[in-house]
Amino acid sequence: AARNAALGLLSYSDDAQLQQQLLDRYYSATCMTDRLAALELLADEDTSARTAALAHFHDTYKHQPNVLLKWLYVQAASDMEGNVANIRALMQHPSFNVTDPAAVSALLGGFSDSIVNFHAEDGSGYAFMADAVIEVGAAL
């Protein structure tokens, strides 16, 4: 746990090598806690390391729906600027089922945990959430 907390603190630096270190940490993780800790930090930056780790996680756990909920959550909770477009795309992804309460909770609940995107100054986060709730309601 302390190691993951230290990684979290390091992720605030502009060290170019950090993304590779996080990716190495993701691939070498021996438990889901460590793998998710690295993935969460990678998800906050629009980099090739982020793309690789997210693709690997999905491919590895695509037959485990409960684990894929973490994949949805990590992306939705990301503080990467402008993440609403990614979440809109995830709502169309085959791994997301709008009628599955757990998937909706992972995606929309994750988005509400993103201070940067949910509480965006221009109100776009609130507008997205309102539209998403309407879409979920219409699908039920």
N, CA, C and O atoms as a MOPAC input file, in Angstrom:
PM7 MOZYME 1SCF
protein

 N      0.83000 1    -1.19300 1     0.00000 1
 C      0.00000 1     0.00000 1     0.00000 1
 C      0.87100 1     1.25300 1     0.00000 1
 O      0.57500 1     2.21900 1    -0.70300 1
 N      1.93300 1     1.23700 1     0.78000 1
 C      2.81400 1     2.40200 1     0.83700 1
 C      3.49900 1     2.62400 1    -0.50900 1
 O      3.70800 1     3.76000 1    -0.93700 1
 N      3.83700 1     1.54100 1    -1.15200 1
 C      4.48400 1     1.63900 1    -2.46300 1
 C      3.54000 1     2.28700 1    -3.47700 1
 O      3.96500 1     3.11800 1    -4.27900 1
 N      2.26900 1     1.91000 1    -3.44200 1
 C      1.29400 1     2.49000 1    -4.35400 1
 C      1.03200 1     3.95700 1    -4.02800 1
 O      0.82600 1     4.76800 1    -4.93100 1
 N      1.04100 1     4.29300 1    -2.75300 1
 C      0.87700 1     5.69400 1    -2.35900 1
 C      2.05700 1     6.52800 1    -2.84600 1
 O      1.87500 1     7.65800 1    -3.30000 1
 N      3.25000 1     5.98500 1    -2.75400 1
 C      4.43800 1     6.69800 1    -3.24600 1
 C      4.36300 1     6.88700 1    -4.75200 1
 O      4.73400 1     7.94400 1    -5.26200 1
 N      3.88800 1     5.87500 1    -5.46900 1
 C      3.71000 1     6.01900 1    -6.92000 1
 C      2.72200 1     7.13200 1    -7.22900 1
 O      2.91400 1     7.89900 1    -8.17300 1
 N      1.67200 1     7.21600 1    -6.43600 1
 C      0.68300 1     8.26800 1    -6.62400 1
 C      1.28600 1     9.64900 1    -6.45900 1
 O      0.97700 1    10.56200 1    -7.22500 1
 N      2.13800 1     9.80400 1    -5.47000 1
 C      2.80500 1    11.09600 1    -5.26600 1
 C      3.76300 1    11.40600 1    -6.41300 1
 O      3.84100 1    12.54700 1    -6.86900 1
 N      4.48200 1    10.40300 1    -6.87400 1
 C      5.40800 1    10.60200 1    -7.98500 1
 C      4.68500 1    10.97700 1    -9.27200 1
 O      5.24800 1    11.66600 1   -10.12200 1
 N      3.44400 1    10.53000 1    -9.42000 1
 C      2.72200 1    10.78300 1   -10.66800 1
 C      2.45100 1    12.25800 1   -10.89000 1
 O      2.09700 1    12.65500 1   -12.00000 1
 N      2.61000 1    13.08000 1    -9.86000 1
 C      2.41800 1    14.52200 1   -10.01500 1
 C      3.64000 1    15.21200 1   -10.61200 1
 O      3.57400 1    16.39100 1   -10.96000 1
 N      4.74700 1    14.49600 1   -10.73300 1
 C      5.94800 1    15.08900 1   -11.31800 1
 C      5.87900 1    15.02100 1   -12.83900 1
 O      5.08000 1    14.26800 1   -13.39500 1
 N      6.70400 1    15.79700 1   -13.49800 1
 C      6.73900 1    15.81600 1   -14.95500 1
 C      7.84600 1    14.92200 1   -15.50300 1
 O      8.30700 1    15.13100 1   -16.62500 1
 N      8.27400 1    13.94000 1   -14.73600 1
 C      9.34200 1    13.03500 1   -15.14100 1
 C      8.87500 1    12.18800 1   -16.32300 1
 O      7.89400 1    11.45100 1   -16.22000 1
 N      9.58000 1    12.29800 1   -17.43400 1
 C      9.20900 1    11.57300 1   -18.65600 1
 C      9.34000 1    10.06300 1   -18.47700 1
 O      8.64300 1     9.30200 1   -19.14800 1
 N     10.20200 1     9.62900 1   -17.60300 1
 C     10.39600 1     8.20400 1   -17.37700 1
 C      9.29900 1     7.58600 1   -16.51200 1
 O      9.16700 1     6.36400 1   -16.45100 1
 N      8.51800 1     8.42500 1   -15.84900 1
 C      7.50900 1     7.91200 1   -14.93400 1
 C      6.46200 1     7.06100 1   -15.64100 1
 O      6.05800 1     6.02800 1   -15.10700 1
 N      6.01300 1     7.46300 1   -16.82100 1
 C      5.01200 1     6.67500 1   -17.53300 1
 C      5.52800 1     5.26400 1   -17.81200 1
 O      4.78800 1     4.29000 1   -17.67600 1
 N      6.78900 1     5.16000 1   -18.20000 1
 C      7.35200 1     3.83600 1   -18.44800 1
 C      7.46200 1     3.04700 1   -17.15000 1
 O      7.21100 1     1.84200 1   -17.13500 1
 N      7.83300 1     3.71300 1   -16.06100 1
 C      7.91300 1     3.03300 1   -14.77100 1
 C      6.53300 1     2.53400 1   -14.33200 1
 O      6.40300 1     1.43400 1   -13.79500 1
 N      5.51200 1     3.35100 1   -14.56400 1
 C      4.16000 1     2.93100 1   -14.21900 1
 C      3.71000 1     1.75200 1   -15.07500 1
 O      3.06600 1     0.82400 1   -14.58500 1
 N      4.06000 1     1.80100 1   -16.36200 1
 C      3.70800 1     0.69700 1   -17.25300 1
 C      4.42500 1    -0.58100 1   -16.83300 1
 O      3.82400 1    -1.65500 1   -16.81700 1
 N      5.69700 1    -0.46900 1   -16.49500 1
 C      6.44300 1    -1.63000 1   -16.00000 1
 C      5.79700 1    -2.16900 1   -14.72200 1
 O      5.67800 1    -3.37900 1   -14.53500 1
 N      5.39400 1    -1.27000 1   -13.86800 1
 C      4.74000 1    -1.65800 1   -12.60800 1
 C      3.41500 1    -2.37800 1   -12.89900 1
 O      3.07400 1    -3.36400 1   -12.24600 1
 N      2.68400 1    -1.87000 1   -13.88400 1
 C      1.41900 1    -2.49800 1   -14.27200 1
 C      1.66900 1    -3.94000 1   -14.73300 1
 O      1.01700 1    -4.87000 1   -14.25800 1
 N      2.61300 1    -4.11500 1   -15.65800 1
 C      2.87100 1    -5.45400 1   -16.21300 1
 C      3.47800 1    -6.41500 1   -15.19600 1
 O      3.24500 1    -7.62100 1   -15.27600 1
 N      4.24400 1    -5.90900 1   -14.25300 1
 C      4.90500 1    -6.79600 1   -13.29500 1
 C      4.08500 1    -7.03800 1   -12.03000 1
 O      4.52700 1    -7.76700 1   -11.14100 1
 N      2.91900 1    -6.44900 1   -11.93700 1
 C      2.08600 1    -6.59600 1   -10.73800 1
 C      1.74400 1    -8.06700 1   -10.51000 1
 O      1.43500 1    -8.80400 1   -11.44600 1
 N      1.80600 1    -8.46900 1    -9.26200 1
 C      1.48800 1    -9.85100 1    -8.89900 1
 C      0.11900 1    -9.96500 1    -8.23400 1
 O     -0.31000 1   -11.05900 1    -7.86800 1
 N     -0.56300 1    -8.82900 1    -8.07800 1
 C     -1.91000 1    -8.85500 1    -7.51800 1
 C     -2.73200 1    -7.73700 1    -8.16300 1
 O     -2.18400 1    -6.78100 1    -8.71100 1
 N     -4.03800 1    -7.87600 1    -8.08700 1
 C     -4.92100 1    -6.90000 1    -8.71700 1
 C     -4.79100 1    -5.52300 1    -8.08200 1
 O     -4.93300 1    -4.51800 1    -8.77800 1
 N     -4.52700 1    -5.45000 1    -6.79700 1
 C     -4.37300 1    -4.15800 1    -6.12300 1
 C     -3.25800 1    -3.35100 1    -6.76300 1
 O     -3.44000 1    -2.17200 1    -7.06700 1
 N     -2.10100 1    -3.97600 1    -6.97100 1
 C     -0.96600 1    -3.27600 1    -7.56300 1
 C     -1.22000 1    -2.95100 1    -9.03600 1
 O     -0.85000 1    -1.87900 1    -9.51500 1
 N     -1.85100 1    -3.88300 1    -9.74900 1
 C     -2.14600 1    -3.65700 1   -11.16500 1
 C     -3.10000 1    -2.46500 1   -11.31700 1
 O     -2.88600 1    -1.60100 1   -12.16800 1
 N     -4.13800 1    -2.42100 1   -10.50200 1
 C     -5.09600 1    -1.31700 1   -10.58600 1
 C     -4.48600 1     0.00900 1   -10.14700 1
 O     -4.80800 1     1.05500 1   -10.71000 1
 N     -3.62100 1    -0.02600 1    -9.16100 1
 C     -2.97000 1     1.21500 1    -8.71500 1
 C     -2.17700 1     1.83300 1    -9.85900 1
 O     -2.24800 1     3.04000 1   -10.08600 1
 N     -1.42700 1     1.01200 1   -10.57400 1
 C     -0.65600 1     1.51900 1   -11.71700 1
 C     -1.58400 1     1.96800 1   -12.83500 1
 O     -1.35100 1     3.00500 1   -13.45600 1
 N     -2.63600 1     1.19500 1   -13.09700 1
 C     -3.56500 1     1.53800 1   -14.17000 1
 C     -4.27400 1     2.85800 1   -13.88800 1
 O     -4.46100 1     3.66400 1   -14.79900 1
 N     -4.66500 1     3.08400 1   -12.65600 1
 C     -5.33200 1     4.33600 1   -12.28700 1
 C     -4.43100 1     5.54000 1   -12.54000 1
 O     -4.89200 1     6.58000 1   -13.01100 1
 N     -3.15900 1     5.39600 1   -12.22700 1
 C     -2.22800 1     6.50300 1   -12.45500 1
 C     -1.96200 1     6.69300 1   -13.94300 1
 O     -1.86000 1     7.82700 1   -14.41300 1
 N     -1.84900 1     5.61600 1   -14.67600 1
 C     -1.64700 1     5.71300 1   -16.12600 1
 C     -2.85600 1     6.34400 1   -16.80800 1
 O     -2.70200 1     7.05400 1   -17.80200 1
 N     -4.03800 1     6.09700 1   -16.29500 1
 C     -5.27100 1     6.57000 1   -16.93300 1
 C     -5.41400 1     8.08500 1   -16.90900 1
 O     -6.21900 1     8.63300 1   -17.66100 1
 N     -4.66200 1     8.76700 1   -16.07500 1
 C     -4.79500 1    10.21900 1   -15.96100 1
 C     -4.03200 1    11.00400 1   -17.02000 1
 O     -4.17800 1    12.22300 1   -17.10300 1
 N     -3.23300 1    10.33900 1   -17.81900 1
 C     -2.44800 1    11.02300 1   -18.85700 1
 C     -2.71700 1    10.39500 1   -20.21400 1
 O     -2.77100 1     9.17000 1   -20.32500 1
 N     -2.88600 1    11.20200 1   -21.23500 1
 C     -3.14300 1    10.69800 1   -22.58700 1
 C     -1.80700 1    10.31500 1   -23.23200 1
 O     -1.19900 1    11.10400 1   -23.95500 1
 N     -1.36900 1     9.08900 1   -22.95100 1
 C     -0.07600 1     8.61500 1   -23.45000 1
 C     -0.23500 1     7.23200 1   -24.07400 1
 O     -1.26600 1     6.57700 1   -23.92100 1
 N      0.79500 1     6.81100 1   -24.76700 1
 C      0.77700 1     5.46000 1   -25.34000 1
 C      0.81600 1     4.40600 1   -24.23500 1
 O      0.29200 1     3.30700 1   -24.41300 1
 N      1.42700 1     4.72800 1   -23.10300 1
 C      1.45700 1     3.79300 1   -21.97000 1
 C      0.03300 1     3.57300 1   -21.44700 1
 O     -0.34000 1     2.44700 1   -21.11600 1
 N     -0.74400 1     4.62700 1   -21.37400 1
 C     -2.14700 1     4.51700 1   -20.95500 1
 C     -2.90700 1     3.60200 1   -21.90600 1
 O     -3.59800 1     2.68000 1   -21.47300 1
 N     -2.77500 1     3.85800 1   -23.19100 1
 C     -3.47300 1     3.07600 1   -24.20400 1
 C     -3.08800 1     1.60100 1   -24.12100 1
 O     -3.95100 1     0.72500 1   -24.18000 1
 N     -1.80400 1     1.33500 1   -23.98600 1
 C     -1.31500 1    -0.04700 1   -23.92500 1
 C     -1.85100 1    -0.76700 1   -22.68600 1
 O     -2.31500 1    -1.90300 1   -22.77900 1
 N     -1.78600 1    -0.11100 1   -21.53700 1
 C     -2.23400 1    -0.75300 1   -20.30200 1
 C     -3.73800 1    -1.01200 1   -20.31800 1
 O     -4.19200 1    -2.08000 1   -19.90700 1
 N     -4.50900 1    -0.03700 1   -20.79300 1
 C     -5.96300 1    -0.23300 1   -20.84600 1
 C     -6.33700 1    -1.35500 1   -21.81500 1
 O     -7.21900 1    -2.16300 1   -21.52200 1
 N     -5.67400 1    -1.40400 1   -22.95500 1
 C     -5.94900 1    -2.47100 1   -23.93100 1
 C     -5.56900 1    -3.83500 1   -23.34900 1
 O     -6.30700 1    -4.80700 1   -23.50200 1
 N     -4.43000 1    -3.89900 1   -22.69000 1
 C     -3.98500 1    -5.15400 1   -22.08300 1
 C     -4.96600 1    -5.60400 1   -21.00400 1
 O     -5.32700 1    -6.78000 1   -20.94700 1
 N     -5.39500 1    -4.68500 1   -20.15500 1
 C     -6.32700 1    -5.02900 1   -19.08400 1
 C     -7.62100 1    -5.58500 1   -19.66900 1
 O     -8.13000 1    -6.60900 1   -19.21300 1
 N     -8.14500 1    -4.90200 1   -20.67900 1
 C     -9.38900 1    -5.36400 1   -21.30000 1
 C     -9.20600 1    -6.74700 1   -21.92500 1
 O    -10.03200 1    -7.63700 1   -21.72000 1
 N     -8.14100 1    -6.92400 1   -22.67600 1
 C     -7.90300 1    -8.21200 1   -23.33300 1
 C     -7.69300 1    -9.34200 1   -22.32200 1
 O     -8.12600 1   -10.47200 1   -22.54700 1
 N     -7.03900 1    -9.03400 1   -21.23300 1
 C     -6.75200 1   -10.04800 1   -20.20800 1
 C     -8.00700 1   -10.46800 1   -19.44900 1
 O     -8.17400 1   -11.64300 1   -19.12400 1
 N     -8.88200 1    -9.51900 1   -19.16900 1
 C    -10.03100 1    -9.79200 1   -18.29900 1
 C    -11.37700 1    -9.70900 1   -19.02800 1
 O    -12.41800 1    -9.60400 1   -18.38000 1
 N    -11.37100 1    -9.75300 1   -20.35200 1
 C    -12.61500 1    -9.56800 1   -21.10200 1
 C    -13.66900 1   -10.63700 1   -20.82400 1
 O    -14.84900 1   -10.41800 1   -21.09600 1
 N    -13.27200 1   -11.77200 1   -20.29400 1
 C    -14.22700 1   -12.83100 1   -19.98300 1
 C    -14.61000 1   -12.83600 1   -18.50200 1
 O    -15.22600 1   -13.78400 1   -18.01500 1
 N    -14.24200 1   -11.77600 1   -17.80000 1
 C    -14.57700 1   -11.63800 1   -16.38400 1
 C    -15.31700 1   -10.31300 1   -16.18800 1
 O    -14.69600 1    -9.30000 1   -15.86700 1
 N    -16.63300 1   -10.31600 1   -16.37800 1
 C    -17.40900 1    -9.07300 1   -16.34800 1
 C    -17.21100 1    -8.22700 1   -15.09100 1
 O    -17.19000 1    -6.99900 1   -15.17200 1
 N    -17.06900 1    -8.86400 1   -13.94200 1
 C    -16.89000 1    -8.08600 1   -12.71200 1
 C    -15.55600 1    -7.34900 1   -12.68900 1
 O    -15.46000 1    -6.25800 1   -12.12700 1
 N    -14.54100 1    -7.92700 1   -13.28700 1
 C    -13.23900 1    -7.26000 1   -13.35100 1
 C    -13.28600 1    -6.13000 1   -14.38300 1
 O    -12.66100 1    -5.08600 1   -14.19400 1
 N    -14.02000 1    -6.34000 1   -15.45800 1
 C    -14.14900 1    -5.27800 1   -16.46600 1
 C    -14.84900 1    -4.03900 1   -15.91900 1
 O    -14.69200 1    -2.94800 1   -16.46600 1
 N    -15.61000 1    -4.19600 1   -14.85900 1
 C    -16.20300 1    -3.02100 1   -14.21500 1
 C    -15.10200 1    -2.08400 1   -13.71600 1
 O    -15.25600 1    -0.86400 1   -13.75300 1
 N    -14.00800 1    -2.65200 1   -13.25900 1
 C    -12.86000 1    -1.83700 1   -12.83100 1
 C    -12.27400 1    -1.08700 1   -14.02400 1
 O    -11.88500 1     0.07400 1   -13.90000 1
 N    -12.21300 1    -1.74600 1   -15.17000 1
 C    -11.70800 1    -1.13700 1   -16.40300 1
 C    -12.55800 1     0.08100 1   -16.77700 1
 O    -12.02900 1     1.12900 1   -17.14800 1
 N    -13.87500 1    -0.07100 1   -16.67600 1
 C    -14.77100 1     1.05400 1   -16.95300 1
 C    -14.56100 1     2.17100 1   -15.93700 1
 O    -14.43600 1     3.34000 1   -16.30200 1
 N    -14.52500 1     1.79900 1   -14.66300 1
 C    -14.38900 1     2.79300 1   -13.60500 1
 C    -13.09500 1     3.59800 1   -13.72700 1
 O    -13.10900 1     4.82500 1   -13.63300 1
 N    -11.99600 1     2.90800 1   -13.93400 1
 C    -10.69100 1     3.58300 1   -14.00300 1
 C    -10.69500 1     4.65200 1   -15.10000 1
 O    -10.18300 1     5.75400 1   -14.90400 1
 N    -11.27000 1     4.32000 1   -16.24100 1
 C    -11.30300 1     5.28400 1   -17.33900 1
 C    -12.25400 1     6.43800 1   -17.03800 1
 O    -11.95000 1     7.59400 1   -17.33300 1
 N    -13.39500 1     6.12200 1   -16.45700 1
 C    -14.38000 1     7.16700 1   -16.17400 1
 C    -13.91000 1     8.12100 1   -15.08700 1
 O    -14.19900 1     9.31600 1   -15.14500 1
 N    -13.19100 1     7.60900 1   -14.09800 1
 C    -12.72600 1     8.43000 1   -12.98100 1
 C    -11.47400 1     9.22400 1   -13.32600 1
 O    -11.02000 1    10.03700 1   -12.52100 1
 N    -10.91900 1     9.00500 1   -14.48800 1
 C     -9.68800 1     9.67900 1   -14.89100 1
 C     -9.86000 1    11.19500 1   -14.88600 1
 O    -10.88700 1    11.72200 1   -15.31200 1
 N     -8.83900 1    11.87500 1   -14.40000 1
 C     -8.83100 1    13.33500 1   -14.42800 1
 C     -8.16600 1    13.88200 1   -15.68400 1
 O     -7.79800 1    15.05500 1   -15.73900 1
 N     -8.01600 1    13.03400 1   -16.68500 1
 C     -7.47800 1    13.49100 1   -17.96300 1
 C     -8.44500 1    14.53000 1   -18.53400 1
 O     -9.64500 1    14.28300 1   -18.64800 1
 N     -7.91700 1    15.66400 1   -18.88100 1
 C     -8.75800 1    16.75300 1   -19.36900 1
 C     -9.55600 1    16.33100 1   -20.60600 1
 O     -9.01800 1    15.69600 1   -21.51200 1
 N    -10.83100 1    16.68700 1   -20.63300 1
 C    -11.67500 1    16.37500 1   -21.77200 1
 C    -12.09500 1    14.93100 1   -21.85200 1
 O    -12.34600 1    14.42000 1   -22.94300 1
 N    -12.17600 1    14.26400 1   -20.72200 1
 C    -12.45500 1    12.82900 1   -20.69100 1
 C    -13.88800 1    12.46700 1   -21.07700 1
 O    -14.19200 1    11.29400 1   -21.29000 1
 N    -14.75800 1    13.44600 1   -21.16700 1
 C    -16.15900 1    13.16200 1   -21.50500 1
 C    -16.25700 1    12.42900 1   -22.84600 1
 O    -17.07000 1    11.51500 1   -22.98400 1
 N    -15.46600 1    12.80400 1   -23.80800 1
 C    -15.50400 1    12.13800 1   -25.12200 1
 C    -15.16200 1    10.65200 1   -24.98600 1
 O    -15.76900 1     9.81300 1   -25.65100 1
 N    -14.19900 1    10.32800 1   -24.13500 1
 C    -13.84400 1     8.92400 1   -23.91000 1
 C    -14.99600 1     8.15800 1   -23.26300 1
 O    -15.25400 1     7.00200 1   -23.59900 1
 N    -15.67600 1     8.80800 1   -22.34400 1
 C    -16.77600 1     8.14000 1   -21.65400 1
 C    -17.94800 1     7.92600 1   -22.61100 1
 O    -18.61100 1     6.89000 1   -22.56500 1
 N    -18.19600 1     8.89900 1   -23.47100 1
 C    -19.24800 1     8.71500 1   -24.49000 1
 C    -18.92100 1     7.49300 1   -25.36500 1
 O    -19.80600 1     6.70400 1   -25.69500 1
 N    -17.65900 1     7.34900 1   -25.73000 1
 C    -17.24600 1     6.19400 1   -26.53400 1
 C    -17.41000 1     4.89600 1   -25.74600 1
 O    -17.82500 1     3.88200 1   -26.30700 1
 N    -17.09000 1     4.91800 1   -24.45400 1
 C    -17.24700 1     3.72400 1   -23.62500 1
 C    -18.71300 1     3.31200 1   -23.51200 1
 O    -19.01300 1     2.12500 1   -23.38300 1
 N    -19.61800 1     4.27200 1   -23.55900 1
 C    -21.04700 1     3.94400 1   -23.48200 1
 C    -21.50000 1     3.16700 1   -24.71900 1
 O    -22.55700 1     2.53600 1   -24.69800 1
 N    -20.71200 1     3.20900 1   -25.79100 1
 C    -21.02000 1     2.45600 1   -27.00700 1
 C    -20.18100 1     1.18100 1   -27.12300 1
 O    -20.38200 1     0.38600 1   -28.04100 1
 N    -19.25100 1     0.98900 1   -26.20400 1
 C    -18.33700 1    -0.15100 1   -26.24600 1
 C    -19.10100 1    -1.44700 1   -25.95500 1
 O    -19.99800 1    -1.45600 1   -25.11100 1
 N    -18.75600 1    -2.53500 1   -26.64100 1
 C    -19.43100 1    -3.81900 1   -26.39600 1
 C    -19.32800 1    -4.31400 1   -24.94800 1
 O    -20.16800 1    -5.10200 1   -24.51500 1
 N    -18.34200 1    -3.88000 1   -24.21100 1
 C    -18.18800 1    -4.32000 1   -22.81700 1
 C    -19.08500 1    -3.54600 1   -21.84900 1
 O    -19.14100 1    -3.86700 1   -20.66200 1
 N    -19.78100 1    -2.53700 1   -22.35100 1
 C    -20.69100 1    -1.76000 1   -21.51100 1
 C    -22.12200 1    -2.10700 1   -21.87300 1
 O    -22.49600 1    -2.10700 1   -23.04600 1
 N    -22.92100 1    -2.40400 1   -20.85300 1
 C    -24.33100 1    -2.71200 1   -21.05400 1
 C    -25.14700 1    -1.70600 1   -20.25500 1
 O    -25.13300 1    -1.71900 1   -19.02400 1
 N    -25.85000 1    -0.84600 1   -20.95600 1
 C    -26.59400 1     0.23600 1   -20.31200 1
 C    -27.70800 1    -0.28100 1   -19.39700 1
 O    -28.19100 1     0.46300 1   -18.54400 1
 N    -28.11900 1    -1.52300 1   -19.55800 1
 C    -29.15600 1    -2.08600 1   -18.68700 1
 C    -28.57600 1    -2.84000 1   -17.48500 1
 O    -29.33000 1    -3.37200 1   -16.67000 1
 N    -27.26100 1    -2.88800 1   -17.37100 1
 C    -26.60000 1    -3.53400 1   -16.23400 1
 C    -26.29900 1    -2.46700 1   -15.17700 1
 O    -25.44200 1    -1.61200 1   -15.40000 1
 N    -26.98400 1    -2.50000 1   -14.03800 1
 C    -26.77100 1    -1.46900 1   -13.01300 1
 C    -25.31200 1    -1.35500 1   -12.56100 1
 O    -24.83900 1    -0.25400 1   -12.28100 1
 N    -24.60600 1    -2.46600 1   -12.49000 1
 C    -23.19800 1    -2.42500 1   -12.05500 1
 C    -22.33800 1    -1.68900 1   -13.07800 1
 O    -21.44600 1    -0.92900 1   -12.70300 1
 N    -22.59900 1    -1.90900 1   -14.36600 1
 C    -21.82900 1    -1.22700 1   -15.41500 1
 C    -22.13800 1     0.26800 1   -15.42300 1
 O    -21.23800 1     1.09300 1   -15.57400 1
 N    -23.40200 1     0.60700 1   -15.26100 1
 C    -23.79100 1     2.02600 1   -15.21100 1
 C    -23.15100 1     2.69700 1   -14.00400 1
 O    -22.64800 1     3.81700 1   -14.09800 1
 N    -23.17400 1     2.01000 1   -12.87800 1
 C    -22.55500 1     2.55100 1   -11.66700 1
 C    -21.05400 1     2.73800 1   -11.85300 1
 O    -20.50300 1     3.76200 1   -11.44800 1
 N    -20.38900 1     1.76000 1   -12.46000 1
 C    -18.94200 1     1.86100 1   -12.67800 1
 C    -18.61600 1     3.05400 1   -13.56500 1
 O    -17.69400 1     3.81600 1   -13.27300 1
 N    -19.37300 1     3.21800 1   -14.65100 1
 C    -19.05900 1     4.27200 1   -15.60700 1
 C    -19.50200 1     5.64700 1   -15.10500 1
 O    -18.69300 1     6.57400 1   -15.05200 1
 N    -20.75500 1     5.78700 1   -14.74400 1
 C    -21.24400 1     7.09800 1   -14.33000 1
 C    -20.79900 1     7.45000 1   -12.91500 1
 O    -20.52400 1     8.61200 1   -12.61600 1
 N    -20.73100 1     6.45200 1   -12.05200 1
 C    -20.20100 1     6.69700 1   -10.71600 1
 C    -18.73000 1     7.06700 1   -10.77000 1
 O    -18.26900 1     7.94300 1   -10.03700 1
 N    -17.99900 1     6.39100 1   -11.64400 1
 C    -16.59000 1     6.73400 1   -11.83400 1
 C    -16.43600 1     8.15800 1   -12.34000 1
 O    -15.57900 1     8.90700 1   -11.87100 1
 N    -17.26800 1     8.52100 1   -13.29600 1
 C    -17.20200 1     9.88400 1   -13.83100 1
 C    -17.47500 1    10.92100 1   -12.74000 1
 O    -16.82700 1    11.96700 1   -12.69700 1
 N    -18.43000 1    10.63100 1   -11.86400 1
 C    -18.73400 1    11.59400 1   -10.79800 1
 C    -17.57900 1    11.73400 1    -9.81000 1
 O    -17.51900 1    12.71100 1    -9.06400 1
 N    -16.66200 1    10.76800 1    -9.79800 1
 C    -15.47900 1    10.85000 1    -8.93600 1
 C    -14.35800 1    11.69700 1    -9.54100 1
 O    -13.36500 1    11.98400 1    -8.87200 1
 N    -14.51400 1    12.09200 1   -10.79300 1
 C    -13.49200 1    12.90900 1   -11.44900 1
 C    -13.78100 1    14.38500 1   -11.19600 1
 O    -14.66300 1    14.97000 1   -11.82500 1
 N    -13.04800 1    14.96800 1   -10.29300 1
 C    -13.25700 1    16.37600 1    -9.95400 1
 C    -13.03800 1    17.26200 1   -11.17700 1
 O    -13.78500 1    18.21500 1   -11.40000 1
 N    -12.03800 1    16.95300 1   -11.94900 1
 C    -11.69000 1    17.77400 1   -13.11500 1
 C    -12.80000 1    17.76000 1   -14.15800 1
 O    -13.15900 1    18.81100 1   -14.69000 1
 N    -13.34100 1    16.59900 1   -14.45400 1
 C    -14.29700 1    16.49100 1   -15.55300 1
 C    -15.75200 1    16.64000 1   -15.11300 1
 O    -16.52300 1    17.32500 1   -15.78400 1
 N    -16.14000 1    16.02400 1   -14.02000 1
 C    -17.52600 1    16.13900 1   -13.57100 1
 C    -17.84800 1    17.57500 1   -13.17900 1
 O    -18.91900 1    18.09000 1   -13.50000 1
 N    -16.91500 1    18.21400 1   -12.48500 1
 C    -17.13300 1    19.58200 1   -12.01800 1
 C    -16.43200 1    20.59800 1   -12.92700 1
 O    -15.95500 1    21.63100 1   -12.45600 1
 N    -16.37300 1    20.30500 1   -14.21000 1
 C    -15.72200 1    21.23500 1   -15.15500 1
 C    -16.38100 1    22.61400 1   -15.06100 1
 O    -17.60000 1    22.73400 1   -14.93200 1
 N    -15.54200 1    23.64800 1   -15.12900 1
 C    -16.03500 1    25.01900 1   -14.97900 1
 C    -17.11100 1    25.38900 1   -15.99200 1
 O    -17.98700 1    26.20200 1   -15.69800 1
 N    -17.05200 1    24.79800 1   -17.18400 1
 C    -18.02600 1    25.14700 1   -18.22500 1
 C    -19.35000 1    24.39200 1   -18.08700 1
 O    -20.25900 1    24.58400 1   -18.89400 1
 N    -19.45900 1    23.54300 1   -17.07700 1
 C    -20.70200 1    22.81600 1   -16.84900 1
 C    -20.88100 1    21.59300 1   -17.73100 1
 O    -21.91900 1    20.93400 1   -17.67100 1
 N    -19.88400 1    21.28200 1   -18.54700 1
 C    -20.01300 1    20.16000 1   -19.48300 1
 C    -20.14900 1    18.81700 1   -18.76400 1
 O    -20.80000 1    17.90800 1   -19.27900 1
 N    -19.55500 1    18.68200 1   -17.60200 1
 C    -19.66700 1    17.43400 1   -16.84800 1
 C    -21.09000 1    17.19800 1   -16.37000 1
 O    -21.60600 1    16.08400 1   -16.45400 1
 N    -21.71200 1    18.24100 1   -15.87300 1
 C    -23.09500 1    18.12300 1   -15.41500 1
 C    -24.02600 1    17.85800 1   -16.59500 1
 O    -24.94800 1    17.04900 1   -16.49600 1
 N    -23.78300 1    18.53700 1   -17.70100 1
 C    -24.61500 1    18.33400 1   -18.89700 1
 C    -24.48500 1    16.89200 1   -19.38800 1
 O    -25.48100 1    16.25400 1   -19.72900 1
 N    -23.25400 1    16.38600 1   -19.42000 1
 C    -23.04800 1    15.00200 1   -19.83400 1
 C    -23.80000 1    14.05000 1   -18.91100 1
 O    -24.49000 1    13.14700 1   -19.38300 1
 N    -23.67300 1    14.24400 1   -17.60200 1
 C    -24.31800 1    13.34400 1   -16.64400 1
 C    -25.83400 1    13.37800 1   -16.82000 1
 O    -26.48400 1    12.33400 1   -16.77400 1
 N    -26.39300 1    14.54300 1   -17.01800 1
 C    -27.84300 1    14.63800 1   -17.22300 1
 C    -28.25400 1    13.86300 1   -18.47800 1
 O    -29.22700 1    13.11000 1   -18.45200 1
 N    -27.52100 1    14.04600 1   -19.56300 1
 C    -27.81900 1    13.31600 1   -20.80100 1
 C    -27.66600 1    11.80800 1   -20.60600 1
 O    -28.46800 1    11.02600 1   -21.11700 1
 N    -26.64100 1    11.40600 1   -19.87000 1
 C    -26.38900 1     9.98400 1   -19.64400 1
 C    -27.50600 1     9.35600 1   -18.80100 1
 O    -27.93000 1     8.23200 1   -19.07200 1
 N    -27.97300 1    10.06500 1   -17.79900 1
 C    -29.05700 1     9.54400 1   -16.95700 1
 C    -30.33100 1     9.38700 1   -17.79800 1
 O    -31.05600 1     8.40200 1   -17.65600 1
 N    -30.59000 1    10.33900 1   -18.64900 1
 C    -31.74900 1    10.23400 1   -19.54500 1
 C    -31.60300 1     9.03400 1   -20.47800 1
 O    -32.56400 1     8.29900 1   -20.70600 1
 N    -30.39800 1     8.83600 1   -21.01600 1
 C    -30.14500 1     7.69900 1   -21.90200 1
 C    -30.34000 1     6.37100 1   -21.17500 1
 O    -30.94100 1     5.44500 1   -21.71800 1
 N    -29.83500 1     6.28100 1   -19.95500 1
 C    -30.00000 1     5.05200 1   -19.16600 1
 C    -31.47800 1     4.81500 1   -18.88500 1
 O    -31.96300 1     3.69000 1   -19.00800 1
 N    -32.18800 1     5.86200 1   -18.51100 1
 C    -33.61400 1     5.72500 1   -18.23200 1
 C    -34.39900 1     5.26900 1   -19.43900 1
 O    -35.32000 1     4.46200 1   -19.31500 1
 N    -34.04800 1     5.77500 1   -20.59900 1
 C    -34.74500 1     5.38800 1   -21.83200 1
 C    -34.47200 1     3.93700 1   -22.21600 1
 O    -35.29700 1     3.29700 1   -22.86800 1
 N    -33.32000 1     3.42500 1   -21.81200 1
 C    -32.94300 1     2.04800 1   -22.16400 1
 C    -33.62500 1     1.02300 1   -21.26600 1
 O    -33.67500 1    -0.16000 1   -21.60500 1
 N    -34.14100 1     1.45600 1   -20.14200 1
 C    -34.74200 1     0.50200 1   -19.18700 1
 C    -36.18200 1     0.19100 1   -19.52900 1
 O    -36.82800 1    -0.59000 1   -18.83000 1

